[in-house]
Amino acid sequence: MNRKLDTTNIAIDFLTINLAWSLYFFLRTSTEIAPMSVKPDFWLPMFTVYIYWLIVFFFYGLYRSWHAASRTDEFLTILKAVSVGSLILFFVIFLNDINVQTQITSRLIILMYWGIMLLAVGSGRVVHRTARRRLLESGIGRRNTVIVGWNKRGHDLFDLVQQHPALGHKIIGFVKVDRKKASTEYKNVKVLGTVENLPSLISSRHIKDVLIALESDDHNKLLEVISCCNGHDVSMKIMPDMYDIISGQARTNQLYGFPLIEVMPEIMQPWEESAKRLMDIIVSLLVLTISAPLWLIIGAAIRIDSEGPIVYSQERVGKEEKIFKMHKFRSMRNDAEKNTGPVWAPVHDTRVTHVGRFLRNTRLDEIPQFINVLRGEMSLVGPRPERPFFVEKLSKEIPLYHRRLKVRPGITGWAQVKQGYDRSIDDVRSKVRYDLFYIENMSLRMDIKILLYTFYVMLTGKGH
C-alpha cells in the first residue's frame, strides 16, 4: 500500500492553521471578548500551536495519500481531530490556570478557536479536494491502472471506472489469466499480457493500481495475482465475491456505490501506528536501562559456560525485505551451524548451552533485541524476523508468506505465544496463519494483550 505523505495537504494546513491562529489572536487581543491586562506574544505560540496540530493531524491520518477520497469523509475526520485537539487544549489551559491561579473571564475562547480552526482547515481541505477532483476529471494526475480479468466482469469494471474519472484511474490495459486466444482489445484498450507478465508490466508501465475482476472459475488464480504484486508499490482491489479466498486480509471499500475489496489495506489507524512506535521507544529505553546490570551477569555466565561472543548478531529480513542485524545473547555453541548451515531447531537441540537454555526459557536472550526496536528495525510485537535463506525458501513454498514482510517484525508475536519454535515447514505454515491474523487485527489493544501473555510465559518459564 502507498503510505507516502500528502505534502500538498501539509502545505495547505500550514497556511490554514496559522491563518486560524492569526484570526484568533486578533479577536482575542483587539476585542472585548476576553479582556487581557498584558498583550501576549504572537510568533512563539503560533509556532508551538502549529507543531501541536501537525502532530494531532498526523495521528488522525490526515496526511496520507487519499486517492479519490470523499470530501465528506475527510471533513468528518477533520471535525474529530479538531474537536479532540481543542478539548485537550481546554484541559491544558484549565490546569495551567489553576496552577498559576489566573482568573480567565471566559473559557469560551477555546470554543471560538475550535470554530475558527474547523472553518479554516475544513475549507482549505474542501477547496483542495475539489480542485484535485476537477484535475482528475480533466485527466490530470490519474494513476496508471490495469484490470486483471479478460471477461465480462473485467469489461463491466472498465465501464464503471470510465464513468467516474474522479476515481483517478487511467486504465492502460487488461491482463489475462490464461493464454487462450481471444479478442485482444475492448473499447480500444488492449490486453497487455498474462498474469505471468504482471511484475514486468508493473515496472515498465509504472502501474500504481491493480483492479482484479476474475470469474468464479478463476478463483484459484487470485493467490498467483497477489504473489506477482508482492514487492511492488501498488494497491490491489478485487470484486467482492472473492472475499472468502483472502479472508483475514481485506477491507471493503465503496467505489461510487460499487463495492470493491482492498487487499492488505492499512489496518491500523495512523494514530495507533504512531502510538505503537512511541510505545516501542519508551519500553525499549526502560528495558535497556533497567537491564543494564544484567548484561554483566549474563555476559559473565555465557563466557564461563562456553567460548564465543556474548552477543550474537545474525542477518534477518525486516519490513519491506530490508536486511538488518538482529542481536541476541548467545544461547548456542559458537560453531552451532558450522557443518550444517541454516537449519530448524530440533526438539532437544544439543547445540544449546546450559546457560542458553535458561536464557531461552526466561526469554532473557531477547534483551539485546530492544536495541533493534529502538533503531526502528523491529517492534515489540509483530511476526518474528526470519533469515534470508529461509525467507527465500519459504516464499516459494507458502502462498502469501511475503505478506509478513509488510509490517515491522517483532520480539514477540501472536504466533510465538500460540506456538513453539519452528521445527518443520508445517510449523511455519501454521505460524503464517497466526501472523496474517495478527496483521489483520493489528491494534494497540492486541499488542498489549500479546505483551501481557508474553510476560506470563516468561514468569512461568514456558518461553519458546
N, C-alpha and C positions, 0 to 999 in steps of 0.2 A: 504494500500500500504506500501511497505517496504521503510522507509525513513532513514535507517541506513547509516552511513558514510562508505565510502570505505577507510579503513585505509591503505590498500596497496598502493593506489594512493597517499595518503598523504605522505607516506614514500618515494615513488619514486620521488614525486615532491620536497621533502625536498632535496634530492640529486641533482636533475637536476637544480633546481633554484639556489642553492648555487654553483653548477658547472658553470652555466652560469655567475654568478656574478664573480667568480674567473677568468674565462677566459676574461671577460670584463675588470676586474681590471688590469690584466696582460697587455692586449693590450693598455689600457689607460695610464698606468704608465711606460711601458717598450718600447714603440714605439713612433714614431713622429706623430702619428695620431692626437693627441690633446695634444700639449706640456703643461706641468704644472710646475709652479715655486716651489710648495710645494707638496710633496707626501701625499695624503690623507690617513686617517685611513682605515683599511681593515675590521675589525671584526664588529664594531658597525653598519656601513652602511649595511653590509651583513645581519645582524640580522634584521635590520629595513626593508630592501627590501624584505626579506623572509616573514615577517609578512604581508607586503603590498600585495604581490602576493597571499598569503594564503587567505586573505580577498576577493581579486578580483576573484579568482578561486571558492571560496565558493559561491559568488554571482551568478556566472555563472553555478552553479550546477555541477561542475566538481568533487565533492566528494560524489555524490550519488552513490548507487549501481546500475550500469547499466548492467543488465544481457544480454549477447549476443548483446551488442550494436555494431553498425557499427564503425569500426576503422576510416572510412572517416568522419562520423558524429562527432565523438569525436575530431578528428583533426581540423575540421572546427570550433568547439566550442572553442578549444584552440586558434586557429587563431584569433577569435573575442575577446577573453579575453585578450590575449597578446597585440593585436593591441590597444584596448581601454585603457588598463593599461599603455602602453607605451606612448600613446597620453596624458594621464593625467600627467605622469611623465614629459613629454616635457614641458607642460604649467607650472607645478610647478617650474621646474628648470628655465624656462624663466622668470617667475615673480620674483623668487629669485634673478636672475642675475640683473634685473632692480633695485630691492630694494637695493642690496649691490654694485651696479654699477661695476659688474665684467664683464670683456670682455672675452668671450669664442670664440676661433678662429673658431670653427665649432660645431654646434649642431647636426651634422650628427652622432655624437657618440650615440645619442638616437636611430637612425635608426640601427646602428651597434648592440646596445644592444637588440633591437627588434628582429633582425635576430638570434642572439645567443640564446635568450630565446625561440624563436619559434622552433629552431632546437633542443635545449637540451630537453625542456619539451615535444615537439611533438614526438621526437624519443623515449624518455622514456615511454610515454604512448603507442605508437605503439608496442614497444617491449613487454611491459606488456600485452597489449590486445592480441597480437599474442600468447604469452606463455599461457595465460589463455584459449585461444581458443583451443590450442593443448591439454591442460589438459582436457577440456570438451569433446573433440573428443575421448580421450582415456578413458573417463568415470569417470574422477576425478572432483569433485566439482559440479556435477549435483544436481538439486533440485527435491525433491520428488513431483510428479505431478499426479493428477487424471483427467480423462476425464469424464465429466458428459454427458451421452448420449450413450445408448447401441443401436446403429443403424449404418446405412451406413456412415452417416456424421461423427460419432464418430470414426469409423474404418478408414475412409479416413484421418482424422486429426491425428490419431495414426501413420499411414504410413508416413505422411508428417514429423512429429516430428522425427520419427526413421531415416528418410533420412538425417536429419540435426541435428546431435548430438551437434553441437556448440551452438544450442539454449539453452542448459543447462537443458533440461527437462528429468527427469527419470520417465517414466510412470510406476507407480506401480499398476495401476488398473483402472477399469471403475466403474462408478456409474450410476445405472438405475434410471429412473424417475417413474417407476411403479413396481408392484410386479408380472407381468405376467411371466409365466415360459418360458424360452428360453435357448439357449446355454449359458454357464457360462464363456467362455473364448474366446479370439481372439488372435491368434499367441502367445499362452502360457501366455497371460496376462489376469487375471481373473476379474470377476465382484466382487467388494468388498461389495456392498450393494446398498441400495436405497438412495434417497435424504435425507430421514429422518435420515439416519446414517451418513450423511456428517459431522456434528460437531464433533462426536466422532472419525471419521476417520481422520480428520484434526489433532486432538490432538494426537491420538495414533500412527499414521503413520508419524507424523511430515511433513505434507503436506505444501508446500510453494506456489504452483501454482495450480489453478483450471481452466481447459480449458473446456468451455461449448459448446457442439455441439448438440443442440436439433433440432428435426424435427419441421416443421411448426405447426403441430398439438399439439406440446408440449409447445408452447409459454407461456401458462398460468402457466407453472412450473418455468419460469425464475425468477419471484419475490421470489418464495419459495427458489430457489437455492441461490440467493443473500442474502436472510434473514438468511439462515443457515450458511453463511460465515461471517456474521456480528460478530464483536468482535474477529475475528481470524486474525493473521498476514499473510494473503495470498493475492496473486494477482489473479484477475479474468479476463479472456478474453473470448469473445464469438464470434460466427460466425456472419458475417456482416448483414445477413438479419433480425436479431433481433433488429436492432438499434432502430426501432420505439417503442419497448417496454420500453426502458430505455432512451429515448430521453432526453437530458439535463444532462446526467451523464456519457458520454463516449467520448472517443477519439480514432480514428482509427490508428492502428499501422500496419506496414508491416512486416510480418514474412517470410523472404525469398520470397517475392513476393506474399505471401498468406495473404490477409488482415484479421486481427482479430480486435476486438474492445476491448479496455481495459476499464473495469468498474472502475469508480472512480479513474482516474489517478491523478497525482499531477498537477492540473490545473495551479496553479501559478508558474511562473518561480522562481527558488531559490533566485535570487537577489531581486525579488519582495517580496517574503516571508520575507527576511531579512530587506528590506526597510519598509515593513508593521510593523514589530516588532519594528524597530527603531522609526518609526512614533508614535507607541503606547507609547513608553517610553518617548519621547520628549513631546508629547501632555499631557500625564498624569502628568509629572513633572510641566509643565506650569500651567495646570488647578488646581492642588493641591496647588501650590504656590500662584497663583492669588486669588484663592477662600478661602484662609486661613481666612481672616476677616469675610467672610460669614458664616463660621462654627459657630462663636459666635452668630451672629444674628439669623441664622436658629435654632440653638440649643436652644436659649432663647425662640423663638417663639413656638417651639414644646413643650417645658416644660410648658409654660404658657397655651397652648391650651389643653393639655391632659397629664395624668400621663404616665410614662414609659420611656424607654431609648431613647436617641436622635438618635442613630444609630441602625438600626435593622439588625441583621445578620441572614441569612437563608441558609440552605444547598441547593446547586444546583448541577446539573450534568454537568461537563465540557467536554473538549476534551478527547476522548478515555474513556469516562464514569468515569472519576475521580471526586470524590465528593470534593467540596470546599465550603467555607462560603462566600456568596455574601453579600456585605454591601450596605445599602441604608439609607437615612434619613427616619425615621419612618413617614409614612403618614396615618396609621390606628390606631385605638384604640389598646391598648396593649394586650387586650384579644379578638382580632378580630376573631380568629378561635378556641376559647376555646370550644365551644359547637358544632361546625360544622365540624372541621377538615379541610383538604385542599379542597378548593372549588374555582371555577372560579368566577371572579368578575362580579356581575350583572351590568346592565346599570347605575343605580343610586345606587351606593354602599354606604349604610348608615354607613358602618364601617370606611369610610374615614373621617378624621377630617377636620376642616375648613382650617387649615394651610396645611394639607396634600394635599387637593385638589389643592391649589395654587402651591405647590411644584411639583405635578404631571403634571399640565398643563404647567409649565415652564421647566419641567424636572430637576429642581434643586435637586430633591430627588435622582438623579442618581450620584451626585458628589462623594460620598464615593466609588463608584464602580471603580473609577480611581485608587484606591489602589489595587483592584483586577487586573486591567490592568497592573499596574507596576510590580506586582508579576508574571505576565505571566499566570494567571488563566483565564483571559478574554482578549479580544481585543477591540479596539474602535468599529469595525464593525464586525458583524457576527450574526448567529442565536442566539436568546435570550436563555439563560440557563433556564432549567425548573427544578422543584423539583423532587426528586427521585420517589415520589408517582405517579406523572403524567407521568414521563418517562416510568415507568413500565406499566402503564395503556395504554398509547398511543402507545407503541411499539407493543402491541397485536392487536390494532385496526387499525393502519395506516401502510400500507406497506412502507418500506424504511425510517421510522421515525428515525431509528438509524443512518442513513447517516448524520443527522445533527450533530452527535457527533464525526464526523471525522475531524471537524475543531474547532478552538478555538471560544467559544461563545463571543458575543459582547454586548456592552452597547446599541448600536442601530444596525439596520439591514434593509435589503430590505423589509422584511415582516412588520417591525414596521412602516416604512414610508408609506407603501401601505395600512395598515390595522390597526385597533384599538386593544384593549385588547381582549384576548381570553374569550369568554363567552359560548362557546359550542364546541363540538367535530368537528362540521362543520367549525368553525373558525380556529381550529388547522389544519384541513386538508388543508384549503386554505393557511395558513401560511407555511405549509411544502412545498407546491409547490413553493412559493416565495423563501424559504430557499434553495431548491435544485437548483433553477435558479441562485441564488447568488453563490452557491458553484461551479456551472459550469463556471460562468463568473467572478470568483474572480480575481480582479486586483486592482492596486493602483488607477487607473482612476475611477473604480466603487466605491471604498471605499471613495474617495474624493467626488464623486457625492452624495453618501448617507450622508456623514457628512455635506455637504452644505445644503442638503434638511432637515436634522435634525435641523440644525441651524435655518433655515427658520421656521420650525414648532415651535421651542422654542420662536422665536420672535413674532409669531402670536398667541401663546397660544393655539395651537391645538394639544399639545402633547398627545400621547397615549402610 
